Amino acid sequence: MAERFRNKTVIVTGGASGIGEAAARLFASEGGRVVISDMSEKGKDLSDSLNSEGYETTFIKTDVTNEEDVKHLVNSTVEKYGSLDVLFANAGIGGMSLVHETDFSAWKKIIDVNLHGVFLCNKYAIAQMLKQETGGAIVNNDSIHGVVGKAGVGAYSAAKGGVKLLTQSATAEYASKGIRINNVNPGYIDTPLLADLPEEMRQELIRLHPIGRLGKPEEVAKAVAFLASDDASFITGASLLVDGGYTSV
């Protein structure tokens, strides 16, 4: 396998499971020094497992909504590996309710994790990349619902729409500095977030994808790795839909 990330340091937030885990495994397999960030200690188990396979990873427990935690994540990464070359800002939570039934505390939590968390990780990653003067790549995990709405996802869609425009604005600010910032926009992916759905709802989600199934975390991870690699050297400010055709109909 090509080692597109050899001698590069990668942070993956929300890296303990789902899309984040798949991305951490892929970055590691392509030679990256991978920092797995998560609130769950499963991230340490993943790091230990990857290290036992000969890869170079570490786990840093991080609450992406806590500014001091995010500072610590970036600073500790640089202290250990000497640089920060790639950020995959993946950490996020779901949530469904109609707007008039959405509790304000639930709204704030979804916005806090899915938008404020991405902002904080971008802020401190960009500051480090500017300090290095070697550029870097950031991929933000957005969503199809950062592009199109759907009944019941008002808070989630508001946060993800914010991520899309944050990415585009940051691109305008930092592209000339060699920092590329893009979004990956997955459809519904077969991850632990969907594990507890009733089968009827699961089948309804499948029907919304013309390809006829849910996505796999590994399929999103491959898109993330592409955007983070030099293969995408002329791509910045983009939203790459990995959605099985969801937004085409």
MIDOSE-1310 file (N, C-alpha, C; in nm, 2 decimals, decimal comma, always signed):
residues 249
maer	+0,08/-0,12/+0,00/+0,00/+0,00/+0,00/+0,09/+0,13/+0,00; +0,05/+0,23/-0,08/+0,12/+0,35/-0,08/+0,11/+0,41/+0,06; +0,22/+0,48/+0,10/+0,23/+0,54/+0,23/+0,23/+0,69/+0,22; +0,11/+0,74/+0,19/+0,09/+0,89/+0,16/+0,11/+0,97/+0,28
frnk	+0,11/+0,91/+0,40/+0,13/+0,99/+0,53/+0,25/+0,96/+0,61; +0,35/+0,90/+0,54/+0,48/+0,87/+0,61/+0,54/+1,00/+0,65; +0,59/+1,01/+0,77/+0,65/+1,12/+0,84/+0,55/+1,24/+0,86; +0,42/+1,21/+0,85/+0,32/+1,31/+0,88/+0,25/+1,27/+1,01
tviv	+0,21/+1,37/+1,09/+0,14/+1,35/+1,21/-0,01/+1,39/+1,19; -0,09/+1,30/+1,23/-0,24/+1,31/+1,21/-0,31/+1,31/+1,34; -0,40/+1,40/+1,36/-0,50/+1,39/+1,47/-0,63/+1,35/+1,41; -0,70/+1,25/+1,48/-0,83/+1,21/+1,45/-0,92/+1,23/+1,57
tgga	-1,01/+1,32/+1,57/-1,10/+1,34/+1,69/-1,22/+1,24/+1,67; -1,27/+1,20/+1,78/-1,38/+1,10/+1,77/-1,33/+0,97/+1,71; -1,20/+0,94/+1,74/-1,13/+0,83/+1,68/-1,15/+0,69/+1,73; -1,23/+0,68/+1,84/-1,24/+0,55/+1,90/-1,34/+0,46/+1,83
sgig	-1,43/+0,51/+1,75/-1,53/+0,42/+1,69/-1,57/+0,48/+1,55; -1,65/+0,40/+1,48/-1,72/+0,45/+1,36/-1,62/+0,50/+1,25; -1,66/+0,61/+1,20/-1,58/+0,67/+1,09/-1,44/+0,71/+1,14; -1,43/+0,76/+1,26/-1,31/+0,80/+1,32/-1,21/+0,68/+1,34
eaaa	-1,26/+0,57/+1,38/-1,18/+0,45/+1,40/-1,13/+0,41/+1,26; -1,22/+0,40/+1,16/-1,18/+0,36/+1,03/-1,07/+0,45/+0,97; -1,08/+0,58/+1,00/-0,99/+0,68/+0,95/-0,85/+0,66/+1,02; -0,86/+0,64/+1,15/-0,73/+0,62/+1,23/-0,66/+0,50/+1,17
rlfa	-0,73/+0,39/+1,15/-0,67/+0,27/+1,10/-0,60/+0,30/+0,96; -0,68/+0,37/+0,88/-0,63/+0,40/+0,74/-0,50/+0,49/+0,74; -0,51/+0,60/+0,82/-0,40/+0,68/+0,83/-0,27/+0,61/+0,88; -0,29/+0,52/+0,98/-0,18/+0,45/+1,04/-0,12/+0,35/+0,93
segg	-0,21/+0,29/+0,86/-0,17/+0,19/+0,76/-0,09/+0,25/+0,65; -0,11/+0,38/+0,63/-0,04/+0,46/+0,52/+0,08/+0,54/+0,58; +0,12/+0,49/+0,70/+0,25/+0,55/+0,75/+0,24/+0,67/+0,84; +0,12/+0,71/+0,87/+0,10/+0,83/+0,96/+0,13/+0,80/+1,10
rvvi	+0,17/+0,90/+1,17/+0,18/+0,90/+1,32/+0,05/+0,95/+1,37; -0,04/+0,86/+1,42/-0,18/+0,90/+1,44/-0,21/+0,92/+1,59; -0,26/+1,04/+1,62/-0,31/+1,07/+1,75/-0,46/+1,04/+1,75; -0,51/+0,95/+1,83/-0,65/+0,91/+1,84/-0,71/+0,99/+1,96
sdms	-0,80/+1,08/+1,93/-0,86/+1,16/+2,03/-1,01/+1,12/+2,05; -1,05/+1,11/+2,18/-1,19/+1,07/+2,20/-1,21/+1,09/+2,35; -1,34/+1,10/+2,38/-1,38/+1,09/+2,52/-1,38/+0,95/+2,58; -1,39/+0,85/+2,49/-1,40/+0,71/+2,53/-1,26/+0,65/+2,55
ekgk	-1,24/+0,57/+2,65/-1,12/+0,50/+2,67/-1,10/+0,39/+2,56; -1,20/+0,36/+2,48/-1,19/+0,27/+2,37/-1,08/+0,32/+2,28; -1,06/+0,45/+2,28/-0,95/+0,51/+2,19/-0,81/+0,45/+2,23; -0,79/+0,43/+2,36/-0,67/+0,38/+2,41/-0,65/+0,23/+2,37
dlsd	-0,76/+0,16/+2,38/-0,76/+0,02/+2,33/-0,73/+0,01/+2,18; -0,78/+0,10/+2,10/-0,75/+0,10/+1,96/-0,61/+0,14/+1,94; -0,56/+0,24/+2,01/-0,42/+0,27/+1,99/-0,32/+0,16/+2,03; -0,35/+0,09/+2,14/-0,27/-0,02/+2,18/-0,27/-0,13/+2,08
slns	-0,39/-0,16/+2,02/-0,40/-0,26/+1,92/-0,32/-0,23/+1,80; -0,33/-0,10/+1,75/-0,26/-0,06/+1,63/-0,11/-0,06/+1,66; -0,07/-0,02/+1,78/+0,08/-0,03/+1,81/+0,13/-0,17/+1,81; +0,05/-0,26/+1,85/+0,09/-0,40/+1,86/+0,11/-0,46/+1,72
egye	+0,04/-0,39/+1,62/+0,05/-0,43/+1,48/+0,17/-0,36/+1,41; +0,24/-0,28/+1,49/+0,36/-0,22/+1,43/+0,34/-0,07/+1,39; +0,22/-0,02/+1,41/+0,20/+0,12/+1,37/+0,23/+0,21/+1,49; +0,24/+0,34/+1,46/+0,28/+0,44/+1,56/+0,16/+0,53/+1,59
ttfi	+0,10/+0,51/+1,70/-0,02/+0,58/+1,74/-0,01/+0,62/+1,89; -0,10/+0,71/+1,93/-0,11/+0,74/+2,07/-0,26/+0,79/+2,10; -0,30/+0,78/+2,22/-0,44/+0,82/+2,26/-0,43/+0,94/+2,35; -0,51/+1,04/+2,32/-0,52/+1,15/+2,41/-0,67/+1,18/+2,43
ktdv	-0,71/+1,16/+2,56/-0,85/+1,18/+2,59/-0,89/+1,33/+2,58; -0,99/+1,36/+2,50/-1,02/+1,50/+2,47/-1,17/+1,53/+2,47; -1,22/+1,63/+2,53/-1,35/+1,68/+2,51/-1,34/+1,80/+2,42; -1,38/+1,79/+2,29/-1,36/+1,89/+2,19/-1,44/+2,02/+2,22
tnee	-1,53/+2,02/+2,32/-1,60/+2,14/+2,35/-1,53/+2,22/+2,46; -1,42/+2,16/+2,51/-1,34/+2,22/+2,61/-1,21/+2,28/+2,55; -1,20/+2,41/+2,56/-1,09/+2,48/+2,49/-0,95/+2,43/+2,54; -0,94/+2,42/+2,67/-0,82/+2,37/+2,73/-0,78/+2,23/+2,69
dvkh	-0,88/+2,15/+2,68/-0,86/+2,01/+2,63/-0,80/+2,01/+2,49; -0,86/+2,10/+2,40/-0,82/+2,10/+2,26/-0,68/+2,16/+2,25; -0,65/+2,26/+2,33/-0,51/+2,31/+2,34/-0,41/+2,20/+2,38; -0,45/+2,13/+2,48/-0,37/+2,02/+2,53/-0,35/+1,91/+2,42
lvns	-0,45/+1,88/+2,35/-0,44/+1,78/+2,24/-0,34/+1,83/+2,14; -0,35/+1,95/+2,09/-0,25/+2,00/+1,99/-0,11/+2,01/+2,04; -0,10/+2,07/+2,16/+0,03/+2,09/+2,22/+0,10/+1,95/+2,25; +0,02/+1,86/+2,30/+0,08/+1,73/+2,33/+0,12/+1,65/+2,21
tvek	+0,04/+1,67/+2,10/+0,08/+1,60/+1,98/+0,21/+1,65/+1,92; +0,23/+1,79/+1,93/+0,35/+1,85/+1,88/+0,47/+1,81/+1,97; +0,45/+1,81/+2,10/+0,55/+1,77/+2,19/+0,60/+1,63/+2,16; +0,51/+1,54/+2,13/+0,55/+1,40/+2,11/+0,60/+1,37/+1,97
ygsl	+0,54/+1,43/+1,87/+0,58/+1,40/+1,73/+0,65/+1,51/+1,65; +0,65/+1,63/+1,71/+0,73/+1,74/+1,65/+0,65/+1,83/+1,55; +0,53/+1,78/+1,51/+0,45/+1,86/+1,41/+0,31/+1,82/+1,41; +0,22/+1,90/+1,34/+0,09/+1,86/+1,32/+0,06/+1,88/+1,17
dvlf	+0,04/+1,78/+1,09/+0,03/+1,79/+0,95/-0,11/+1,77/+0,90; -0,19/+1,69/+0,97/-0,33/+1,66/+0,92/-0,42/+1,66/+1,05; -0,54/+1,72/+1,03/-0,64/+1,71/+1,13/-0,77/+1,66/+1,06; -0,82/+1,55/+1,12/-0,96/+1,51/+1,08/-1,05/+1,54/+1,20
anag	-1,12/+1,65/+1,19/-1,22/+1,69/+1,29/-1,35/+1,62/+1,28; -1,35/+1,50/+1,34/-1,46/+1,41/+1,32/-1,56/+1,40/+1,43; -1,52/+1,43/+1,55/-1,60/+1,41/+1,67/-1,74/+1,48/+1,65; -1,84/+1,41/+1,68/-1,98/+1,46/+1,67/-2,08/+1,37/+1,74
iggm	-2,20/+1,43/+1,75/-2,31/+1,35/+1,81/-2,43/+1,37/+1,72; -2,53/+1,28/+1,73/-2,65/+1,29/+1,66/-2,76/+1,35/+1,75; -2,88/+1,34/+1,70/-3,00/+1,39/+1,77/-3,11/+1,42/+1,68; -3,23/+1,37/+1,71/-3,35/+1,40/+1,62/-3,47/+1,45/+1,71
slvh	-3,53/+1,56/+1,66/-3,65/+1,60/+1,72/-3,70/+1,72/+1,63; -3,83/+1,74/+1,63/-3,89/+1,85/+1,56/-3,85/+1,98/+1,63; -3,84/+2,09/+1,55/-3,79/+2,21/+1,61/-3,87/+2,25/+1,73; -4,01/+2,25/+1,72/-4,09/+2,30/+1,83/-4,08/+2,21/+1,96
etdf	-4,03/+2,09/+1,94/-4,01/+1,99/+2,05/-3,87/+1,98/+2,10; -3,78/+2,05/+2,04/-3,64/+2,04/+2,08/-3,61/+2,12/+2,20; -3,56/+2,05/+2,30/-3,52/+2,11/+2,43/-3,40/+2,20/+2,40; -3,40/+2,32/+2,46/-3,29/+2,41/+2,43/-3,16/+2,36/+2,48
sawk	-3,15/+2,28/+2,59/-3,03/+2,22/+2,63/-2,98/+2,12/+2,53; -3,07/+2,04/+2,47/-3,03/+1,95/+2,37/-2,98/+2,02/+2,24; -3,04/+2,13/+2,21/-3,00/+2,21/+2,09/-2,86/+2,26/+2,12; -2,83/+2,31/+2,24/-2,70/+2,37/+2,27/-2,59/+2,26/+2,27
kiid	-2,63/+2,14/+2,32/-2,53/+2,03/+2,32/-2,49/+1,99/+2,18; -2,58/+1,98/+2,09/-2,56/+1,94/+1,95/-2,47/+2,05/+1,88; -2,51/+2,17/+1,90/-2,43/+2,28/+1,84/-2,29/+2,29/+1,90; -2,28/+2,26/+2,04/-2,15/+2,27/+2,11/-2,05/+2,17/+2,05
vnlh	-2,10/+2,04/+2,04/-2,01/+1,94/+1,99/-1,98/+1,95/+1,85; -2,09/+1,96/+1,77/-2,07/+1,95/+1,62/-2,02/+2,07/+1,55; -2,04/+2,19/+1,61/-1,99/+2,31/+1,55/-1,88/+2,38/+1,63; -1,90/+2,40/+1,76/-1,80/+2,46/+1,84/-1,68/+2,37/+1,85
gvfl	-1,70/+2,24/+1,86/-1,59/+2,15/+1,87/-1,50/+2,15/+1,75; -1,57/+2,16/+1,63/-1,49/+2,17/+1,50/-1,42/+2,30/+1,50; -1,48/+2,41/+1,54/-1,41/+2,54/+1,54/-1,29/+2,53/+1,63; -1,30/+2,48/+1,75/-1,18/+2,48/+1,84/-1,07/+2,40/+1,78
cnky	-1,10/+2,28/+1,73/-1,00/+2,20/+1,67/-0,93/+2,26/+1,55; -1,01/+2,33/+1,46/-0,96/+2,40/+1,35/-0,87/+2,52/+1,40; -0,92/+2,59/+1,49/-0,85/+2,71/+1,54/-0,71/+2,67/+1,59; -0,69/+2,57/+1,67/-0,56/+2,54/+1,73/-0,48/+2,46/+1,63
aiaq	-0,54/+2,38/+1,54/-0,46/+2,32/+1,44/-0,40/+2,42/+1,34; -0,48/+2,51/+1,30/-0,44/+2,62/+1,21/-0,32/+2,70/+1,27; -0,34/+2,73/+1,39/-0,24/+2,81/+1,46/-0,10/+2,74/+1,46; -0,11/+2,61/+1,48/+0,01/+2,53/+1,48/+0,07/+2,52/+1,34
mlkq	-0,01/+2,49/+1,24/+0,03/+2,48/+1,10/+0,09/+2,61/+1,06; +0,04/+2,73/+1,10/+0,10/+2,85/+1,06/+0,24/+2,87/+1,13; +0,25/+2,82/+1,25/+0,38/+2,83/+1,32/+0,48/+2,75/+1,25; +0,44/+2,63/+1,20/+0,54/+2,54/+1,13/+0,58/+2,60/+1,00
etgg	+0,49/+2,68/+0,93/+0,52/+2,73/+0,80/+0,54/+2,63/+0,69; +0,48/+2,51/+0,72/+0,49/+2,40/+0,62/+0,35/+2,36/+0,57; +0,25/+2,44/+0,60/+0,12/+2,41/+0,56/+0,06/+2,29/+0,63; -0,05/+2,23/+0,57/-0,11/+2,12/+0,63/-0,25/+2,10/+0,57
aivn	-0,32/+2,00/+0,62/-0,45/+1,97/+0,56/-0,55/+1,94/+0,67; -0,67/+2,00/+0,66/-0,77/+1,97/+0,76/-0,89/+1,92/+0,68; -0,95/+1,81/+0,74/-1,08/+1,76/+0,69/-1,18/+1,77/+0,80; -1,29/+1,84/+0,78/-1,40/+1,84/+0,88/-1,51/+1,74/+0,84
ndsi	-1,55/+1,67/+0,93/-1,66/+1,57/+0,90/-1,79/+1,65/+0,91; -1,84/+1,68/+0,80/-1,97/+1,75/+0,79/-2,08/+1,65/+0,77; -2,17/+1,66/+0,68/-2,28/+1,57/+0,67/-2,36/+1,60/+0,55; -2,44/+1,51/+0,50/-2,54/+1,55/+0,39/-2,63/+1,65/+0,45
hgvv	-2,65/+1,66/+0,58/-2,74/+1,76/+0,64/-2,67/+1,89/+0,67; -2,55/+1,90/+0,62/-2,49/+2,03/+0,60/-2,52/+2,09/+0,46; -2,58/+2,01/+0,38/-2,61/+2,04/+0,24/-2,76/+2,05/+0,22; -2,84/+1,95/+0,27/-2,98/+1,95/+0,26/-3,04/+1,92/+0,40
gkag	-3,16/+1,97/+0,42/-3,23/+1,95/+0,54/-3,31/+1,82/+0,54; -3,38/+1,79/+0,65/-3,47/+1,68/+0,67/-3,55/+1,70/+0,79; -3,67/+1,66/+0,79/-3,75/+1,67/+0,91/-3,69/+1,60/+1,03; -3,68/+1,67/+1,14/-3,63/+1,61/+1,27/-3,48/+1,63/+1,29
vgay	-3,41/+1,70/+1,20/-3,27/+1,72/+1,23/-3,23/+1,87/+1,23; -3,32/+1,95/+1,28/-3,30/+2,09/+1,28/-3,17/+2,14/+1,35; -3,14/+2,09/+1,47/-3,02/+2,13/+1,54/-2,90/+2,07/+1,47; -2,91/+1,95/+1,44/-2,79/+1,88/+1,37/-2,76/+1,95/+1,24
saak	-2,86/+1,98/+1,16/-2,84/+2,04/+1,03/-2,79/+2,18/+1,05; -2,83/+2,26/+1,15/-2,78/+2,39/+1,17/-2,64/+2,39/+1,21; -2,59/+2,29/+1,29/-2,45/+2,28/+1,32/-2,37/+2,24/+1,20; -2,42/+2,14/+1,12/-2,34/+2,10/+1,01/-2,34/+2,20/+0,90
ggvk	-2,45/+2,28/+0,88/-2,44/+2,39/+0,79/-2,34/+2,49/+0,83; -2,32/+2,51/+0,96/-2,22/+2,60/+1,01/-2,08/+2,55/+0,98; -2,06/+2,42/+0,99/-1,93/+2,36/+0,95/-1,90/+2,39/+0,81; -1,99/+2,37/+0,72/-1,97/+2,40/+0,58/-1,92/+2,54/+0,55
lltq	-1,98/+2,64/+0,61/-1,94/+2,78/+0,59/-1,82/+2,82/+0,67; -1,80/+2,75/+0,78/-1,67/+2,77/+0,85/-1,56/+2,73/+0,77; -1,57/+2,61/+0,71/-1,47/+2,56/+0,62/-1,44/+2,65/+0,50; -1,54/+2,70/+0,44/-1,52/+2,79/+0,32/-1,46/+2,92/+0,36
sata	-1,50/+2,97/+0,48/-1,44/+3,10/+0,52/-1,29/+3,08/+0,56; -1,26/+2,97/+0,63/-1,13/+2,94/+0,67/-1,04/+2,92/+0,55; -1,10/+2,86/+0,45/-1,02/+2,84/+0,32/-0,98/+2,97/+0,26; -1,07/+3,07/+0,26/-1,04/+3,20/+0,21/-0,93/+3,27/+0,29
eyas	-0,92/+3,23/+0,42/-0,82/+3,29/+0,50/-0,68/+3,23/+0,49; -0,68/+3,09/+0,47/-0,55/+3,02/+0,49/-0,50/+2,95/+0,37; -0,57/+2,95/+0,25/-0,53/+2,88/+0,14/-0,39/+2,93/+0,09; -0,37/+3,06/+0,10/-0,24/+3,12/+0,05/-0,13/+3,08/+0,15
kgir	-0,16/+3,03/+0,26/-0,06/+2,98/+0,36/-0,02/+2,84/+0,35; -0,08/+2,77/+0,25/-0,06/+2,63/+0,23/-0,14/+2,54/+0,31; -0,24/+2,59/+0,37/-0,33/+2,50/+0,46/-0,46/+2,48/+0,38; -0,49/+2,36/+0,35/-0,61/+2,32/+0,27/-0,71/+2,27/+0,38
innv	-0,84/+2,31/+0,36/-0,94/+2,28/+0,45/-1,06/+2,24/+0,37; -1,11/+2,11/+0,39/-1,22/+2,06/+0,32/-1,32/+1,99/+0,41; -1,44/+1,96/+0,36/-1,54/+1,88/+0,43/-1,55/+1,75/+0,36; -1,58/+1,65/+0,44/-1,64/+1,52/+0,38/-1,78/+1,52/+0,43
npgy	-1,88/+1,49/+0,34/-2,02/+1,49/+0,38/-2,08/+1,35/+0,36; -2,08/+1,27/+0,46/-2,13/+1,14/+0,45/-2,28/+1,14/+0,45; -2,34/+1,03/+0,39/-2,48/+1,00/+0,40/-2,49/+0,92/+0,53; -2,59/+0,84/+0,54/-2,61/+0,76/+0,67/-2,52/+0,64/+0,66
idtp	-2,43/+0,63/+0,76/-2,33/+0,53/+0,76/-2,35/+0,43/+0,87; -2,32/+0,31/+0,85/-2,35/+0,20/+0,94/-2,25/+0,20/+1,05; -2,27/+0,29/+1,15/-2,18/+0,31/+1,27/-2,26/+0,28/+1,40; -2,19/+0,28/+1,51/-2,26/+0,27/+1,64/-2,37/+0,37/+1,66
llad	-2,36/+0,49/+1,60/-2,47/+0,59/+1,61/-2,60/+0,54/+1,57; -2,60/+0,45/+1,47/-2,73/+0,40/+1,41/-2,76/+0,26/+1,47; -2,68/+0,21/+1,56/-2,70/+0,07/+1,60/-2,83/+0,04/+1,67; -2,88/+0,14/+1,74/-3,00/+0,12/+1,82/-3,13/+0,16/+1,75
lpee	-3,12/+0,19/+1,62/-3,24/+0,23/+1,55/-3,34/+0,11/+1,53; -3,47/+0,14/+1,54/-3,56/+0,03/+1,50/-3,54/-0,01/+1,36; -3,57/-0,14/+1,33/-3,54/-0,19/+1,20/-3,62/-0,12/+1,09; -3,74/-0,08/+1,12/-3,83/-0,01/+1,03/-3,76/+0,13/+0,99
mrqe	-3,71/+0,20/+1,09/-3,64/+0,32/+1,06/-3,51/+0,30/+0,98; -3,44/+0,20/+1,01/-3,32/+0,16/+0,94/-3,35/+0,14/+0,79; -3,46/+0,06/+0,76/-3,49/+0,03/+0,63/-3,54/+0,16/+0,55; -3,60/+0,25/+0,62/-3,64/+0,38/+0,56/-3,52/+0,46/+0,52
lirl	-3,42/+0,46/+0,61/-3,29/+0,53/+0,58/-3,23/+0,47/+0,46; -3,23/+0,34/+0,45/-3,17/+0,27/+0,33/-3,24/+0,31/+0,21; -3,37/+0,32/+0,21/-3,45/+0,36/+0,09/-3,41/+0,50/+0,04; -3,36/+0,58/+0,13/-3,33/+0,72/+0,09/-3,20/+0,73/+0,01
hpig	-3,13/+0,62/+0,00/-3,00/+0,62/-0,07/-3,02/+0,54/-0,20; -3,01/+0,60/-0,32/-3,03/+0,53/-0,44/-2,94/+0,40/-0,46; -2,83/+0,41/-0,39/-2,74/+0,29/-0,40/-2,79/+0,17/-0,33; -2,89/+0,19/-0,25/-2,96/+0,07/-0,19/-2,91/+0,02/-0,06
rlgk	-2,82/+0,09/+0,01/-2,77/+0,05/+0,14/-2,71/+0,17/+0,21; -2,68/+0,14/+0,34/-2,61/+0,24/+0,42/-2,46/+0,24/+0,38; -2,39/+0,35/+0,41/-2,24/+0,35/+0,38/-2,17/+0,27/+0,49; -2,04/+0,25/+0,45/-1,95/+0,18/+0,55/-1,85/+0,29/+0,60
peev	-1,81/+0,28/+0,72/-1,71/+0,37/+0,77/-1,58/+0,38/+0,69; -1,54/+0,27/+0,64/-1,42/+0,26/+0,56/-1,43/+0,34/+0,43; -1,55/+0,35/+0,37/-1,57/+0,42/+0,25/-1,56/+0,57/+0,27; -1,60/+0,62/+0,39/-1,58/+0,76/+0,42/-1,43/+0,78/+0,45
akav	-1,37/+0,69/+0,53/-1,23/+0,71/+0,56/-1,14/+0,72/+0,44; -1,17/+0,65/+0,33/-1,10/+0,66/+0,21/-1,11/+0,80/+0,15; -1,23/+0,86/+0,16/-1,25/+0,99/+0,10/-1,17/+1,10/+0,19; -1,17/+1,07/+0,32/-1,10/+1,16/+0,41/-0,95/+1,16/+0,38
afla	-0,90/+1,04/+0,37/-0,76/+1,02/+0,34/-0,72/+1,09/+0,21; -0,81/+1,08/+0,11/-0,78/+1,14/-0,02/-0,77/+1,30/+0,00; -0,87/+1,35/+0,07/-0,87/+1,50/+0,08/-0,75/+1,55/+0,17; -0,70/+1,46/+0,26/-0,59/+1,50/+0,34/-0,46/+1,48/+0,28
sdda	-0,45/+1,41/+0,17/-0,33/+1,37/+0,10/-0,29/+1,47/-0,01; -0,17/+1,45/-0,06/-0,12/+1,54/-0,17/-0,19/+1,51/-0,30; -0,27/+1,40/-0,30/-0,35/+1,37/-0,42/-0,45/+1,48/-0,44; -0,49/+1,55/-0,34/-0,59/+1,65/-0,34/-0,53/+1,79/-0,33
sfit	-0,41/+1,80/-0,38/-0,33/+1,93/-0,36/-0,40/+2,05/-0,42; -0,49/+2,04/-0,51/-0,56/+2,16/-0,56/-0,70/+2,17/-0,52; -0,73/+2,10/-0,41/-0,87/+2,09/-0,36/-0,87/+2,16/-0,23; -0,95/+2,27/-0,21/-0,97/+2,33/-0,08/-1,10/+2,40/-0,08
gasl	-1,17/+2,41/+0,03/-1,30/+2,47/+0,04/-1,41/+2,38/-0,01; -1,38/+2,26/-0,04/-1,48/+2,17/-0,10/-1,56/+2,09/+0,00; -1,67/+2,04/-0,04/-1,76/+1,95/+0,03/-1,77/+1,82/-0,05; -1,71/+1,72/-0,01/-1,71/+1,59/-0,09/-1,82/+1,50/-0,03
lvdg	-1,93/+1,49/-0,11/-2,04/+1,40/-0,07/-2,01/+1,25/-0,09; -2,02/+1,18/+0,02/-2,00/+1,04/+0,02/-2,13/+0,98/+0,07; -2,23/+0,98/-0,02/-2,37/+0,96/+0,03/-2,46/+0,86/-0,05; -2,40/+0,78/-0,13/-2,48/+0,68/-0,20/-2,59/+0,74/-0,28
gyts	-2,57/+0,87/-0,32/-2,68/+0,93/-0,41/-2,78/+1,00/-0,33; -2,77/+1,01/-0,20/-2,88/+1,06/-0,11/-2,92/+1,20/-0,16; -2,82/+1,29/-0,19/-2,86/+1,43/-0,22/-2,89/+1,45/-0,37; -2,89/+1,34/-0,45/-2,91/+1,35/-0,59/-3,06/+1,34/-0,62
v	-3,14/+1,30/-0,53/-3,29/+1,29/-0,55/-3,37/+1,37/-0,46
